[in-house]
Every structure is written in C-alpha cells, then in structure tokens.
Amino acid sequence: TPDLLPSDITGTNIFDMESQRFVFRPGPLFAHVVLADEINRTSPKVQSAMLEAMGEKQVTADNVSHPLDDLFFVIATQNPLDLAGTYPLPTPQLDRFLFKLVMKHIAREAELDVLASYPTPTLARAAEAETVQRGELLSARRTMREGVVIHPLFRECLVDLAHALRADPRTLQGASTRALVLMLPALQAHALIMGRDYVSPDDLAAIAPHVFAHRLTLAPGGVRAEAIIHDALVPQLERLSRVTR
C-alpha cells in the first residue's frame, strides 16, 4: 500500500531491554520466495529498498548490511498504471526481474474447477502439497548449471540479439547486459523442464519475449515490444538452427 515504509519490508533495529542494545529484526524480505502483490502501489522509497535486495541479495539497515538467502527471489504483480495510486517501476528495478508474464483469464474448464472446489478454496488444497526442501533446490540448481550444455554460439547470438534491440529505431532503450547474464540459466532451466540436457533454439524462442519485453523502452508509434523482439530474434534462430549438441 502507499503508506508502506522501506523498514516495513527490510526490517529494523529494535532496542532490546534485556541486553541493553539494538537488535536487528528481519523484515518480510528475509525469505526464499517473496511475493509482492500490486508492487507498483508502493512508494518510490520502497522501490529503492527493493533494488538492493534484488540486485545484491542483501539489505542495509543503519549502515549494516544483512545478507539474504542464496535462494532469494521475488515474484510480483502490478496494477495498470492508469489506476489511481500507482507508481511506475524504475527501469533498474524492472531490469532485475528476469521474466514478465501477462496473465490472461483462465480457461472455462479451470473456472469450473474453481467453482467446484467451493467451499474449500483451491489455495487451501495447494497448501497441503509437499514442501520442497532447501537442499533439494540447491541440488537441482547445481544439476542444471553443470549438466545442461549451452553451445558457445548461443552466447554470441545473445549479444548480437541485444545489440539489434538497442540499435532498432523503434526502441529508445534496449536490453541490458544483466538480461543476457540472466538469460543463460533461464535457457538451461527451460531445457531441463523440456527433458533435455542441452539448450536448443526452441528454448531461446520460447523465453526471449518474456525476458526482453519489459526491458525495452519503446519509441512513439504503437509497435508492440513482442514484434520488435521477433524481428531481432529470427536471424539469430536461423544461425542457431545449425547448432547440434
């Protein structure tokens, strides 16, 4: 909400009467997964506090840095900017989000399933699912990074793709180097989900629009970011089509 303060999410120092000293009390950011609902309703000061957490995986309170968990990441939703009480997210913060996914209305069958679950909410049933342990997540990430092969040509194509997006006259600002760095594990993750131990051009085609679209600042003219990405992506996919394991 607009009245949220940075210390409400990062944590604050509380004076402990017993020890007669200040003790840091961690805020909600000290978690593996942070869900920030309607994130663009918070003030620019709170957005600034999120930058350090998302970029450096730490928060600073009273000039003391406190590390976040190695598995820390943020999932956020946002309201349309034409709604009252919303603030545009700063470009550096947008760049720290790997993907932007547009959520559409669910299918008819899914809505029927939601109604059929009444009065037991679907979320209540989901809460009963088995919890994944931290060690399992670390092991899965290590397996992905070490076991899923990326052909060297992918790195060249990613750089050329970014340069094409920056040079396109339909964009005022293109993709950052951070986007390219984050793209590599994203490609590996998609390949692993698809049951492969190597990255293919299909992985790049599937995730590139979601990685780059929210990072582009478009020039006036009404062209969608997805169309610009498609035009820059096609030549790189043609180059990669010759790549084998």
C-alpha positions as CSV (number, residue, x, y, z in Angstrom):
1,T,0.0,0.0,0.0
2,P,1.2,3.6,-0.5
3,D,1.8,4.1,3.3
4,L,4.4,1.2,3.3
5,L,7.8,2.2,4.6
6,P,11.2,0.7,3.5
7,S,11.8,-0.6,7.0
8,D,8.4,-2.5,6.9
9,I,9.9,-4.8,4.3
10,T,13.7,-4.8,5.0
11,G,13.5,-4.9,8.8
12,T,14.6,-2.5,11.5
13,N,16.7,-2.3,14.7
14,I,14.8,-2.7,17.9
15,F,16.2,-1.9,21.3
16,D,16.4,-5.0,23.5
17,M,15.8,-4.1,27.1
18,E,17.4,-7.2,28.4
19,S,20.7,-6.9,26.6
20,Q,20.6,-3.1,26.5
21,R,21.5,-3.0,22.8
22,F,19.8,-2.7,19.5
23,V,18.9,-6.0,17.7
24,F,18.1,-6.3,14.1
25,R,14.6,-7.7,13.4
26,P,14.4,-9.0,9.8
27,G,11.5,-8.0,7.7
28,P,9.5,-10.0,5.1
29,L,12.3,-9.8,2.5
30,F,14.2,-12.4,4.6
31,A,12.6,-15.4,2.8
32,H,13.3,-17.7,0.0
33,V,10.3,-16.5,-2.1
34,V,8.9,-13.1,-1.7
35,L,5.5,-12.4,-3.3
36,A,5.0,-8.6,-3.8
37,D,1.3,-8.2,-4.7
38,E,0.5,-4.9,-6.5
39,I,4.1,-3.8,-6.2
40,N,3.6,-0.6,-8.1
41,R,1.3,0.7,-5.4
42,T,4.2,1.2,-3.1
43,S,6.2,4.5,-3.0
44,P,9.4,5.1,-4.8
45,K,11.3,4.9,-1.5
46,V,10.1,1.3,-1.1
47,Q,11.1,0.5,-4.7
48,S,14.6,1.8,-3.9
49,A,14.8,-0.5,-1.0
50,M,13.9,-3.4,-3.3
51,L,16.8,-2.6,-5.6
52,E,19.5,-3.6,-3.2
53,A,17.7,-6.8,-2.2
54,M,17.1,-7.9,-5.7
55,G,20.5,-6.8,-7.1
56,E,22.8,-7.6,-4.2
57,K,20.8,-10.1,-2.2
58,Q,21.3,-8.0,0.9
59,V,19.5,-5.2,2.8
60,T,21.2,-2.4,4.7
61,A,19.8,-1.0,8.0
62,D,21.7,1.7,9.9
63,N,24.8,1.2,7.7
64,V,24.9,-2.5,8.5
65,S,24.4,-5.0,5.6
66,H,22.5,-8.1,6.2
67,P,22.7,-11.0,3.6
68,L,19.6,-12.6,2.2
69,D,19.3,-16.3,1.5
70,D,21.1,-17.6,-1.6
71,L,17.8,-18.9,-3.0
72,F,16.0,-15.5,-2.5
73,F,13.9,-14.3,-5.4
74,V,10.9,-12.0,-5.9
75,I,7.6,-12.6,-7.7
76,A,5.5,-9.6,-8.2
77,T,2.2,-8.4,-9.6
78,Q,1.3,-4.9,-10.7
79,N,-1.7,-2.8,-11.4
80,P,-2.3,-1.0,-14.7
81,L,-0.7,2.5,-14.5
82,D,-3.9,4.2,-15.3
83,L,-5.3,3.2,-11.9
84,A,-5.2,5.7,-9.1
85,G,-2.4,5.3,-6.5
86,T,0.1,3.5,-8.8
87,Y,3.7,4.4,-9.5
88,P,5.8,3.4,-12.5
89,L,8.6,0.9,-11.6
90,P,12.0,2.4,-12.1
91,T,14.0,0.9,-15.0
92,P,16.7,-0.6,-12.8
93,Q,14.1,-2.5,-10.8
94,L,12.4,-3.8,-14.0
95,D,15.8,-5.0,-15.1
96,R,16.1,-7.1,-12.0
97,F,13.0,-9.1,-12.9
98,L,14.0,-12.0,-15.2
99,F,10.6,-12.5,-16.8
100,K,7.4,-10.6,-17.3
101,L,4.4,-12.8,-17.9
102,V,1.0,-11.5,-18.9
103,M,-1.7,-13.4,-17.1
104,K,-4.9,-13.8,-19.1
105,H,-8.3,-15.1,-18.0
106,I,-8.2,-18.8,-17.1
107,A,-9.9,-21.3,-19.4
108,R,-13.6,-22.3,-18.9
109,E,-12.7,-25.7,-17.6
110,A,-10.3,-24.2,-15.0
111,E,-13.0,-21.8,-13.8
112,L,-15.4,-24.7,-13.5
113,D,-12.8,-26.4,-11.3
114,V,-12.5,-23.3,-9.1
115,L,-16.3,-23.2,-8.6
116,A,-16.4,-27.0,-8.0
117,S,-13.8,-26.6,-5.2
118,Y,-16.2,-24.3,-3.2
119,P,-16.4,-24.1,-0.2
120,T,-12.8,-25.5,0.0
121,P,-10.6,-22.9,-1.6
122,T,-8.1,-24.1,-4.2
123,L,-5.3,-22.3,-2.3
124,A,-6.1,-24.4,0.8
125,R,-5.7,-27.6,-1.1
126,A,-2.4,-26.3,-2.6
127,A,-1.1,-25.6,0.9
128,E,-1.3,-29.3,1.6
129,A,1.3,-30.1,-1.2
130,E,4.6,-31.5,-0.2
131,T,7.2,-28.8,0.7
132,V,10.5,-28.8,-1.3
133,Q,13.5,-28.7,1.0
134,R,16.2,-26.2,0.6
135,G,18.8,-28.9,-0.1
136,E,16.7,-30.3,-2.9
137,L,16.5,-26.9,-4.6
138,L,20.3,-26.3,-4.3
139,S,20.9,-29.7,-5.7
140,A,18.6,-29.1,-8.6
141,R,20.2,-25.8,-9.4
142,R,23.7,-27.4,-9.4
143,T,22.5,-30.2,-11.7
144,M,21.0,-27.6,-14.1
145,R,24.1,-25.4,-14.2
146,E,26.6,-28.3,-14.5
147,G,24.6,-30.8,-16.6
148,V,22.7,-28.7,-19.2
149,V,25.1,-27.8,-22.1
150,I,25.0,-24.4,-23.8
151,H,26.7,-24.3,-27.2
152,P,29.2,-21.3,-27.4
153,L,27.3,-19.9,-30.3
154,F,24.3,-19.1,-28.0
155,R,26.4,-16.5,-26.2
156,E,27.3,-14.8,-29.5
157,C,23.7,-14.8,-30.6
158,L,22.5,-13.4,-27.3
159,V,25.0,-10.5,-27.6
160,D,24.0,-9.9,-31.2
161,L,20.3,-10.0,-30.3
162,A,20.8,-7.4,-27.6
163,H,22.8,-5.1,-30.0
164,A,20.0,-5.4,-32.6
165,L,17.4,-4.4,-30.0
166,R,19.4,-1.4,-28.9
167,A,20.0,-0.3,-32.5
168,D,16.4,-0.7,-33.6
169,P,14.9,2.8,-34.2
170,R,11.6,1.6,-32.7
171,T,13.3,1.4,-29.2
172,L,14.6,4.2,-27.0
173,Q,16.3,1.8,-24.7
174,G,17.3,-1.8,-25.3
175,A,18.2,-4.8,-23.2
176,S,20.9,-4.6,-20.6
177,T,23.9,-6.9,-20.0
178,R,22.1,-8.1,-16.9
179,A,19.4,-9.5,-19.1
180,L,21.9,-11.5,-21.1
181,V,23.6,-12.9,-17.9
182,L,20.2,-14.0,-16.5
183,M,19.2,-15.5,-19.9
184,L,21.8,-18.2,-19.6
185,P,20.4,-20.1,-16.5
186,A,16.9,-19.4,-17.9
187,L,17.7,-21.2,-21.1
188,Q,19.2,-24.1,-19.0
189,A,16.1,-24.2,-16.8
190,H,13.7,-24.3,-19.8
191,A,15.7,-27.1,-21.5
192,L,15.6,-29.1,-18.2
193,I,11.9,-28.6,-18.0
194,M,11.5,-29.9,-21.5
195,G,13.5,-33.0,-20.7
196,R,16.8,-32.2,-22.4
197,D,20.4,-31.9,-21.2
198,Y,21.2,-29.3,-23.8
199,V,19.9,-25.9,-24.8
200,S,18.2,-25.7,-28.2
201,P,17.0,-22.8,-30.3
202,D,13.5,-23.7,-29.2
203,D,14.4,-22.6,-25.7
204,L,15.5,-19.2,-26.9
205,A,12.4,-18.7,-29.0
206,A,10.2,-19.6,-26.0
207,I,11.6,-17.4,-23.4
208,A,13.2,-14.4,-25.2
209,P,10.0,-12.4,-25.5
210,H,9.3,-12.8,-21.7
211,V,12.9,-11.8,-20.8
212,F,13.3,-8.7,-23.1
213,A,9.8,-7.2,-23.4
214,H,9.7,-5.4,-20.1
215,R,13.2,-4.1,-20.5
216,L,12.6,-2.2,-23.8
217,T,11.5,1.4,-23.8
218,L,9.6,1.9,-27.0
219,A,9.6,4.9,-29.3
220,P,6.2,6.5,-30.1
221,G,4.5,4.7,-32.8
222,G,2.4,1.9,-31.3
223,V,4.7,-1.0,-32.2
224,R,4.5,-3.8,-29.6
225,A,7.7,-5.0,-27.9
226,E,7.0,-8.6,-29.0
227,A,7.1,-7.6,-32.7
228,I,10.5,-5.9,-32.3
229,I,11.9,-8.8,-30.4
230,H,10.6,-11.2,-33.1
231,D,12.3,-9.2,-35.8
232,A,15.6,-9.3,-34.0
233,L,15.3,-12.9,-32.9
234,V,14.6,-14.5,-36.3
235,P,18.2,-14.1,-37.7
236,Q,19.7,-15.5,-34.5
237,L,17.4,-18.5,-34.5
238,E,18.4,-19.2,-38.1
239,R,22.1,-19.1,-37.1
240,L,21.4,-21.4,-34.2
241,S,19.4,-23.9,-36.3
242,R,22.7,-25.3,-37.4
243,V,23.8,-26.0,-33.9
244,T,23.9,-29.5,-32.6
245,R,25.0,-30.9,-29.3
